[in-house]
C-alpha cells in the first residue's frame, strides 16, 4: 500500500503587509533621525538668530533712549527712560567704571589731560555680548567686536581748512546691577546732576585719545574712519594685553569741543 504525499500550498498573502510595515517603520525611523540630526539644529539656529536680532533692536532703542536723556527733558516725559530687553536665559548688567577713556590736547604750549571711566550696559547670551559703551553700541563675538551704533565722538570738515572734533562722554554712574533668566529685563536711565556739562572748546592741533575696553579694536576702526574722512591725520597703537588703543589726531587747525553727560542706569 503506497503512502500518499501531502502537498502544501504556498501562500504569500501575509508577506506584503509585513514588508510594508517594515518599510513604514524604516521610513519613520530615518525621518526622525533626520529631524534630530538636521531639523532641530536648524530650528535652534533660527531661534538663536531671531533672539539675537531682537537684542540688536532692543539695544538700538536703548541707544536712542539714552540720547534723549542726554539732550534733556522732553515735555511730558521728563529725563528718564525705561528700555525693555528680552532675556531668554541671558544676563543683563550695568557695570560702571569697567572701561576707560583718556583725552589730552595741546593748546599752544599747554597740554591738558582728562580721564573718565564710562562703564557699560551689556547683555550676554551664549557666545554673543551686546554692549552700550560711551555712546556706542557693540556686538562682541569670540572673533572680535563690531560697532553697531556710533557714539557722540566724531570728526567733520568745517569752513576753510578747519576740522571739527566733538568728544561727548556718556558717563554711567552708580552701582553694579544685573539680572538673568527668562522673561524681560528693564534698563532705567536717568540724568544725573544738571545733565550735559561743557568741559572745553577751543582750537588745537593735536589730540590724543586712549580707550581701554574689550571693544578697543572696533573703537580704533571707527576713530580712523571718522578722522580720516574729515581730512585730519590719524595714527594709533594697539596694546592687546591691556585691551587699549592709543590714538593720535593731528591737523593744522582742529576746533575741539569736549562735553560730558553723567547718567545713572539701573537694571530691574
C-alpha positions as a Markdown table, in Angstrom:
| # | Residue | x | y | z |
|---|---|---|---|---|
| 1 | Unk | 0.0 | 0.0 | 0.0 |
| 2 | Unk | 1.6 | 3.2 | -1.1 |
| 3 | Unk | 1.8 | 6.3 | 1.1 |
| 4 | Unk | 0.1 | 9.5 | 0.0 |
| 5 | Unk | 2.3 | 12.5 | -0.2 |
| 6 | Unk | 0.7 | 15.7 | 1.2 |
| 7 | Unk | 1.1 | 18.8 | -0.9 |
| 8 | Unk | 1.4 | 22.2 | 0.8 |
| 9 | Unk | 0.1 | 25.2 | -0.9 |
| 10 | Unk | 2.4 | 28.2 | -0.9 |
| 11 | Unk | 0.5 | 31.3 | 0.4 |
| 12 | Unk | 2.3 | 34.7 | 0.3 |
| 13 | Unk | -0.8 | 36.7 | 1.3 |
| 14 | Unk | 0.8 | 37.8 | 4.6 |
| 15 | Unk | 4.2 | 38.8 | 3.3 |
| 16 | Unk | 3.2 | 42.1 | 1.7 |
| 17 | Unk | 1.7 | 43.6 | 4.9 |
| 18 | Unk | 4.7 | 42.6 | 6.9 |
| 19 | Unk | 7.2 | 44.1 | 4.4 |
| 20 | Unk | 5.0 | 47.2 | 4.2 |
| 21 | Unk | 5.1 | 47.7 | 7.9 |
| 22 | Unk | 8.9 | 47.2 | 8.0 |
| 23 | Unk | 9.3 | 49.8 | 5.2 |
| 24 | Unk | 7.0 | 52.2 | 7.0 |
| 25 | Unk | 8.9 | 51.8 | 10.3 |
| 26 | Unk | 12.2 | 52.2 | 8.5 |
| 27 | Unk | 10.9 | 55.4 | 6.8 |
| 28 | Unk | 9.6 | 56.8 | 10.1 |
| 29 | Unk | 12.9 | 55.9 | 11.9 |
| 30 | Unk | 15.0 | 57.6 | 9.2 |
| 31 | Unk | 12.7 | 60.6 | 9.2 |
| 32 | Unk | 13.0 | 61.0 | 13.0 |
| 33 | Unk | 16.8 | 60.6 | 12.7 |
| 34 | Unk | 16.9 | 63.4 | 10.0 |
| 35 | Unk | 14.8 | 65.7 | 12.2 |
| 36 | Unk | 17.0 | 65.2 | 15.2 |
| 37 | Unk | 20.3 | 65.5 | 13.3 |
| 38 | Unk | 19.3 | 68.3 | 10.9 |
| 39 | Unk | 15.9 | 69.7 | 11.7 |
| 40 | Unk | 16.3 | 70.5 | 15.4 |
| 41 | Unk | 19.7 | 72.3 | 14.9 |
| 42 | Unk | 18.1 | 74.3 | 12.1 |
| 43 | Unk | 15.2 | 75.3 | 14.4 |
| 44 | Unk | 17.6 | 76.2 | 17.2 |
| 45 | Unk | 19.7 | 78.3 | 14.9 |
| 46 | Unk | 16.7 | 80.1 | 13.6 |
| 47 | Unk | 15.5 | 80.8 | 17.2 |
| 48 | Unk | 19.0 | 82.0 | 18.1 |
| 49 | Unk | 19.2 | 84.3 | 15.1 |
| 50 | Unk | 15.7 | 85.7 | 15.9 |
| 51 | Unk | 16.7 | 86.3 | 19.5 |
| 52 | Unk | 20.0 | 88.0 | 18.5 |
| 53 | Unk | 18.1 | 90.3 | 16.1 |
| 54 | Unk | 15.7 | 91.2 | 19.0 |
| 55 | Unk | 18.6 | 92.1 | 21.2 |
| 56 | Unk | 20.1 | 94.2 | 18.4 |
| 57 | Unk | 16.8 | 96.0 | 18.1 |
| 58 | Unk | 16.5 | 96.5 | 21.8 |
| 59 | Unk | 20.0 | 98.0 | 22.1 |
| 60 | Unk | 19.2 | 100.3 | 19.2 |
| 61 | Unk | 16.2 | 101.5 | 21.2 |
| 62 | Unk | 18.5 | 101.8 | 24.3 |
| 63 | Unk | 20.9 | 103.9 | 22.3 |
| 64 | Unk | 18.1 | 106.3 | 21.3 |
| 65 | Unk | 16.6 | 106.4 | 24.8 |
| 66 | Unk | 20.0 | 107.4 | 26.3 |
| 67 | Unk | 20.5 | 110.1 | 23.6 |
| 68 | Unk | 17.1 | 111.5 | 24.5 |
| 69 | Unk | 18.2 | 111.7 | 28.2 |
| 70 | Unk | 21.4 | 113.3 | 27.1 |
| 71 | Unk | 19.6 | 116.0 | 25.1 |
| 72 | Unk | 17.4 | 117.0 | 28.1 |
| 73 | Unk | 13.8 | 116.8 | 29.3 |
| 74 | Unk | 11.1 | 116.2 | 26.8 |
| 75 | Unk | 7.7 | 117.9 | 27.6 |
| 76 | Unk | 5.6 | 115.5 | 29.5 |
| 77 | Unk | 8.3 | 112.8 | 29.5 |
| 78 | Unk | 10.9 | 114.1 | 31.9 |
| 79 | Unk | 14.6 | 113.0 | 31.9 |
| 80 | Unk | 14.2 | 109.2 | 32.5 |
| 81 | Unk | 13.7 | 106.4 | 30.0 |
| 82 | Unk | 13.0 | 102.7 | 30.6 |
| 83 | Unk | 14.2 | 100.2 | 27.9 |
| 84 | Unk | 12.9 | 96.6 | 27.8 |
| 85 | Unk | 15.3 | 93.8 | 26.9 |
| 86 | Unk | 14.1 | 90.2 | 26.1 |
| 87 | Unk | 16.1 | 88.0 | 28.4 |
| 88 | Unk | 15.5 | 84.4 | 27.2 |
| 89 | Unk | 18.2 | 83.0 | 29.5 |
| 90 | Unk | 20.8 | 85.8 | 29.1 |
| 91 | Unk | 22.3 | 88.1 | 31.6 |
| 92 | Unk | 21.7 | 91.9 | 31.6 |
| 93 | Unk | 24.1 | 94.1 | 33.6 |
| 94 | Unk | 25.1 | 97.7 | 34.2 |
| 95 | Unk | 28.7 | 97.9 | 35.2 |
| 96 | Unk | 30.1 | 101.4 | 35.8 |
| 97 | Unk | 33.9 | 102.0 | 35.8 |
| 98 | Unk | 34.9 | 98.9 | 33.7 |
| 99 | Unk | 36.1 | 101.0 | 30.7 |
| 100 | Unk | 38.4 | 104.0 | 30.5 |
| 101 | Unk | 38.9 | 106.9 | 28.1 |
| 102 | Unk | 41.6 | 109.5 | 28.4 |
| 103 | Unk | 41.8 | 112.6 | 26.2 |
| 104 | Unk | 44.7 | 115.0 | 26.1 |
| 105 | Unk | 45.1 | 118.0 | 23.8 |
| 106 | Unk | 47.8 | 120.6 | 23.1 |
| 107 | Unk | 46.6 | 124.2 | 23.3 |
| 108 | Unk | 49.6 | 126.4 | 22.5 |
| 109 | Unk | 52.2 | 125.4 | 25.0 |
| 110 | Unk | 49.8 | 123.8 | 27.4 |
| 111 | Unk | 48.9 | 120.1 | 27.5 |
| 112 | Unk | 45.7 | 119.1 | 29.3 |
| 113 | Unk | 44.8 | 115.6 | 30.3 |
| 114 | Unk | 41.2 | 114.5 | 31.1 |
| 115 | Unk | 40.0 | 111.0 | 32.0 |
| 116 | Unk | 36.7 | 109.1 | 32.7 |
| 117 | Unk | 35.5 | 105.6 | 33.4 |
| 118 | Unk | 32.2 | 105.5 | 31.5 |
| 119 | Unk | 31.2 | 101.9 | 32.2 |
| 120 | Unk | 28.9 | 99.6 | 30.1 |
| 121 | Unk | 25.3 | 98.3 | 29.9 |
| 122 | Unk | 25.6 | 94.8 | 28.5 |
| 123 | Unk | 23.6 | 91.7 | 27.6 |
| 124 | Unk | 25.4 | 88.4 | 27.4 |
| 125 | Unk | 23.9 | 85.3 | 25.7 |
| 126 | Unk | 25.8 | 82.2 | 24.7 |
| 127 | Unk | 28.7 | 83.4 | 22.5 |
| 128 | Unk | 27.4 | 87.0 | 22.0 |
| 129 | Unk | 27.7 | 90.1 | 24.0 |
| 130 | Unk | 25.8 | 93.3 | 23.2 |
| 131 | Unk | 27.0 | 96.4 | 25.0 |
| 132 | Unk | 26.3 | 100.1 | 25.2 |
| 133 | Unk | 29.5 | 101.9 | 25.9 |
| 134 | Unk | 30.3 | 105.6 | 26.0 |
| 135 | Unk | 27.5 | 106.4 | 23.5 |
| 136 | Unk | 28.2 | 103.5 | 21.1 |
| 137 | Unk | 26.7 | 100.0 | 20.8 |
| 138 | Unk | 28.8 | 97.0 | 20.1 |
| 139 | Unk | 28.3 | 93.3 | 19.3 |
| 140 | Unk | 31.1 | 91.2 | 20.6 |
| 141 | Unk | 31.8 | 87.6 | 19.4 |
| 142 | Unk | 34.8 | 85.3 | 20.2 |
| 143 | Unk | 36.4 | 86.6 | 16.9 |
| 144 | Unk | 36.1 | 90.3 | 17.7 |
| 145 | Unk | 33.7 | 93.3 | 18.0 |
| 146 | Unk | 31.5 | 95.3 | 15.6 |
| 147 | Unk | 30.3 | 98.8 | 16.3 |
| 148 | Unk | 26.5 | 98.8 | 15.6 |
| 149 | Unk | 25.6 | 102.3 | 16.7 |
| 150 | Unk | 28.0 | 105.2 | 16.5 |
| 151 | Unk | 28.9 | 107.4 | 19.6 |
| 152 | Unk | 28.8 | 111.2 | 20.1 |
| 153 | Unk | 32.5 | 111.2 | 19.3 |
| 154 | Unk | 33.3 | 112.2 | 15.7 |
| 155 | Unk | 35.2 | 114.5 | 13.4 |
| 156 | Unk | 34.0 | 116.6 | 10.5 |
| 157 | Unk | 35.1 | 119.2 | 8.0 |
| 158 | Unk | 34.4 | 122.8 | 8.8 |
| 159 | Unk | 34.8 | 126.0 | 6.8 |
| 160 | Unk | 38.2 | 126.6 | 5.2 |
| 161 | Unk | 40.8 | 124.2 | 6.3 |
| 162 | Unk | 39.4 | 123.7 | 9.8 |
| 163 | Unk | 38.4 | 120.3 | 11.2 |
| 164 | Unk | 36.0 | 119.9 | 14.0 |
| 165 | Unk | 36.3 | 117.2 | 16.6 |
| 166 | Unk | 33.4 | 116.5 | 19.1 |
| 167 | Unk | 34.1 | 114.3 | 22.1 |
| 168 | Unk | 30.9 | 113.7 | 24.2 |
| 169 | Unk | 31.5 | 111.3 | 27.0 |
| 170 | Unk | 28.4 | 109.4 | 28.3 |
| 171 | Unk | 29.4 | 108.5 | 31.8 |
| 172 | Unk | 27.4 | 105.8 | 33.6 |
| 173 | Unk | 27.5 | 106.3 | 37.4 |
| 174 | Unk | 26.0 | 104.4 | 40.3 |
| 175 | Unk | 26.3 | 100.8 | 41.5 |
| 176 | Unk | 26.6 | 97.5 | 39.6 |
| 177 | Unk | 23.2 | 95.9 | 38.9 |
| 178 | Unk | 22.3 | 92.8 | 37.0 |
| 179 | Unk | 19.5 | 90.3 | 36.3 |
| 180 | Unk | 19.2 | 87.0 | 34.4 |
| 181 | Unk | 16.7 | 84.3 | 33.4 |
| 182 | Unk | 13.6 | 84.3 | 31.2 |
| 183 | Unk | 11.0 | 87.0 | 30.6 |
| 184 | Unk | 12.0 | 90.6 | 30.2 |
| 185 | Unk | 14.6 | 92.9 | 31.8 |
| 186 | Unk | 14.4 | 96.6 | 32.1 |
| 187 | Unk | 17.1 | 99.3 | 32.0 |
| 188 | Unk | 16.1 | 102.6 | 33.6 |
| 189 | Unk | 18.2 | 105.5 | 32.6 |
| 190 | Unk | 18.1 | 109.0 | 34.1 |
| 191 | Unk | 20.2 | 112.1 | 34.0 |
| 192 | Unk | 22.5 | 113.0 | 36.9 |
| 193 | Unk | 23.1 | 116.5 | 38.2 |
| 194 | Unk | 22.4 | 119.1 | 35.6 |
| 195 | Unk | 22.9 | 116.9 | 32.5 |
| 196 | Unk | 25.4 | 118.0 | 29.9 |
| 197 | Unk | 28.5 | 119.8 | 31.1 |
| 198 | Unk | 30.8 | 121.6 | 28.7 |
| 199 | Unk | 34.5 | 121.0 | 29.6 |
| 200 | Unk | 36.4 | 122.6 | 26.8 |
| 201 | Unk | 36.0 | 124.4 | 23.5 |
| 202 | Unk | 38.9 | 125.8 | 21.5 |
| 203 | Unk | 41.5 | 125.5 | 18.7 |
| 204 | Unk | 44.2 | 122.9 | 19.0 |
| 205 | Unk | 46.5 | 121.0 | 16.6 |
| 206 | Unk | 47.0 | 117.6 | 18.4 |
| 207 | Unk | 44.6 | 115.3 | 20.3 |
| 208 | Unk | 45.4 | 112.1 | 22.0 |
| 209 | Unk | 42.6 | 109.6 | 22.7 |
| 210 | Unk | 43.3 | 106.5 | 24.7 |
| 211 | Unk | 40.5 | 103.9 | 25.2 |
| 212 | Unk | 40.6 | 100.8 | 27.3 |
| 213 | Unk | 37.8 | 98.4 | 26.5 |
| 214 | Unk | 37.1 | 94.9 | 25.3 |
| 215 | Unk | 35.9 | 96.7 | 22.1 |
| 216 | Unk | 39.2 | 98.6 | 21.6 |
| 217 | Unk | 39.7 | 97.3 | 18.0 |
| 218 | Unk | 36.3 | 98.5 | 17.0 |
| 219 | Unk | 37.0 | 101.9 | 18.6 |
| 220 | Unk | 40.2 | 102.1 | 16.6 |
| 221 | Unk | 38.5 | 101.4 | 13.3 |
| 222 | Unk | 35.8 | 103.9 | 14.0 |
| 223 | Unk | 38.1 | 106.7 | 15.0 |
| 224 | Unk | 40.3 | 106.1 | 12.0 |
| 225 | Unk | 37.3 | 106.3 | 9.7 |
| 226 | Unk | 35.7 | 109.5 | 11.1 |
| 227 | Unk | 39.0 | 111.3 | 11.5 |
| 228 | Unk | 40.3 | 110.4 | 8.0 |
| 229 | Unk | 37.0 | 111.3 | 6.4 |
| 230 | Unk | 37.3 | 114.7 | 7.9 |
| 231 | Unk | 40.7 | 115.3 | 6.4 |
| 232 | Unk | 42.8 | 115.1 | 9.6 |
| 233 | Unk | 45.7 | 112.7 | 10.2 |
| 234 | Unk | 45.2 | 109.6 | 12.3 |
| 235 | Unk | 47.6 | 107.1 | 13.8 |
| 236 | Unk | 47.2 | 104.6 | 16.6 |
| 237 | Unk | 49.0 | 101.9 | 18.7 |
| 238 | Unk | 47.1 | 98.8 | 19.8 |
| 239 | Unk | 48.0 | 97.2 | 23.1 |
| 240 | Unk | 46.2 | 93.8 | 23.2 |
| 241 | Unk | 47.5 | 92.8 | 26.7 |
| 242 | Unk | 45.5 | 95.7 | 28.2 |
| 243 | Unk | 42.7 | 96.0 | 25.6 |
| 244 | Unk | 43.8 | 99.5 | 24.8 |
| 245 | Unk | 44.1 | 101.7 | 21.7 |
| 246 | Unk | 46.2 | 104.8 | 21.9 |
| 247 | Unk | 45.1 | 107.2 | 19.1 |
| 248 | Unk | 46.6 | 110.5 | 17.8 |
| 249 | Unk | 44.8 | 113.1 | 15.7 |
| 250 | Unk | 46.8 | 115.9 | 14.1 |
| 251 | Unk | 45.8 | 118.8 | 11.8 |
| 252 | Unk | 46.9 | 122.4 | 11.4 |
| 253 | Unk | 43.6 | 123.7 | 12.9 |
| 254 | Unk | 41.3 | 121.5 | 15.0 |
| 255 | Unk | 38.2 | 123.0 | 16.6 |
| 256 | Unk | 37.8 | 120.7 | 19.6 |
| 257 | Unk | 34.7 | 120.5 | 21.8 |
| 258 | Unk | 34.5 | 118.3 | 24.8 |
| 259 | Unk | 31.3 | 117.5 | 26.8 |
| 260 | Unk | 30.3 | 115.1 | 29.5 |
| 261 | Unk | 26.9 | 113.8 | 30.5 |
| 262 | Unk | 26.5 | 111.7 | 33.7 |
| 263 | Unk | 23.7 | 109.2 | 33.7 |
| 264 | Unk | 22.5 | 106.6 | 36.1 |
| 265 | Unk | 21.4 | 103.3 | 34.6 |
| 266 | Unk | 19.8 | 100.6 | 36.8 |
| 267 | Unk | 18.7 | 97.1 | 35.7 |
| 268 | Unk | 15.4 | 96.0 | 37.1 |
